[in-house]
Amino acid sequence: MARHVLVVGAGVVGLNAAVELRRRGFDVTVLERDAAGHAATSHGNAGIVVPSHFVPLAAPGVVGQALRWMLDPLSPFYVRPRASLELARWGWGFLRNANAAHVARAAPLLLELNLASRRRYEALVAELGVDVGFTRRGLLMLCHTERGLEEEARGAATARGMGLDARVLSATEVGALEPGIELDVVGAVHVRDDAHLDPGATMRALRARLEQNGVRFRNGTEVTGLRDRRDAVEVEVRGPEGTGVEGADAPRVEAPTRWCSRAAAGPGRSRGSSACVSRCSPARGTR
Ligand SMILES: Cc1cc2nc3c(=O)[nH]c(=O)nc-3n(C[C@H](O)[C@H](O)[C@H](O)COP(=O)(O)OP(=O)(O)OC[C@H]3O[C@@H](n4cnc5c(N)ncnc54)[C@H](O)[C@@H]3O)c2cc1C
């Protein structure tokens, strides 16, 4: 019998994990706390696939921007402020690594990772066989000031040194690339290796393909706790079947999942319920 794996979260990471697990023969259920199943960041980001973004955030001159982003809930680098020793340790490590030596060490690895990511997207788009707007036309970094353009031009030189096709364009050349748009720029850097796609369309197509391949989705189901047991991982979930059903059956994560009634929501425990999921061993049937 196929081994059963729960994936927590139907974002791009969860769905791609589900793709790989299914490919390797696992029985997969994706638990997603959003009721509609599509509130994830992955559905509404900018959709750019960027080998050119190989400079780590911990870099000289980027720390100020990174710190501003960390406090902005709408930024791509938001970190919920909280009193946490772990977070303080991470912050200290981040500041300590914001130096040129760290960038020189990390950049080739990040470039390799980014190129692998683009290759993976290309393969995925071909596998899906649906138009998700994947286009490999490059990325324009538009610059409003000479200083900004000089900075980007230095980045472009580094990118060229690492094998990317990065060119500095004048305002006229930018205009020729984007006719019909009036741009108040002094120039731009054009990295032709970058690509973009429609993230919402990609996620919808990915999910449809997973459903066709037998992956189950449980929207509105939040994982509220995990406990490692000897031969299983206990997963506490709160979902449509579980909410407010005190002491009743645990919500069902279908298929070969073993339920731990001892951990099910009981009187006084309010809303949570638990499932016990067999971990990479032949599943032993439902409760
Ligand atoms: C403004 C912005 C622009 C961006 N632009 C780009 C871009 O152009 N290109 C790019 O590559 N990246 C971009 N990113 C980053 C990219 O969107 C994220 O790195 C990526 O979406 C993260 O995917 P994920 O699956 O880890 O998380 P998410 O997309 O956040 O998915 C996580 C899912 O897990 C669910 N979940 C969380 N906790 C639980 C739980 N306890 N139980 C059940 N479900 C749970 C959530 O509801 C959510 O649906 C951008 C990010 C932002 C914010």
The ligand as an ORCA input file, in Angstrom:
! r2SCAN-3c Opt
* xyz 0 1
  C       5.231     41.206     -2.337
  C       5.944     39.913     -2.684
  C       6.461     39.734     -3.960
  C       7.143     38.568     -4.275
  N       7.600     38.392     -5.550
  C       8.237     37.254     -5.890
  C       8.664     37.023     -7.244
  O       8.435     37.833     -8.127
  N       9.322     35.862     -7.533
  C       9.579     34.924     -6.563
  O      10.178     33.882     -6.882
  N       9.168     35.113     -5.280
  C       8.508     36.243     -4.929
  N       8.074     36.421     -3.640
  C       8.357     35.370     -2.672
  C       7.435     34.183     -2.895
  O       6.093     34.610     -3.059
  C       7.549     33.250     -1.669
  O       8.897     32.906     -1.458
  C       6.745     31.977     -1.893
  O       5.415     32.258     -2.296
  C       6.732     31.176     -0.599
  O       5.981     30.018     -0.849
  P       5.523     29.093      0.338
  O       4.827     27.921     -0.257
  O       6.691     28.834      1.222
  O       4.563     30.009      1.226
  P       3.068     30.550      0.972
  O       2.833     30.904     -0.450
  O       2.867     31.606      1.998
  O       2.187     29.292      1.304
  C       2.094     28.779      2.600
  C       0.695     28.210      2.736
  O       0.637     27.477      3.953
  C      -0.592     27.751      4.588
  N      -0.368     27.522      6.013
  C       0.491     28.185      6.826
  N       0.430     27.667      8.069
  C      -0.468     26.648      8.030
  C      -0.960     25.722      9.008
  N      -0.528     25.772     10.266
  N      -1.884     24.818      8.633
  C      -2.321     24.756      7.336
  N      -1.893     25.623      6.373
  C      -0.978     26.546      6.725
  C      -0.875     29.209      4.256
  O      -2.251     29.521      4.363
  C      -0.383     29.289      2.816
  O      -1.415     29.002      1.878
  C       7.349     37.565     -3.303
  C       6.799     37.732     -2.028
  C       6.092     38.882     -1.727
  C       5.493     39.018     -0.348
*
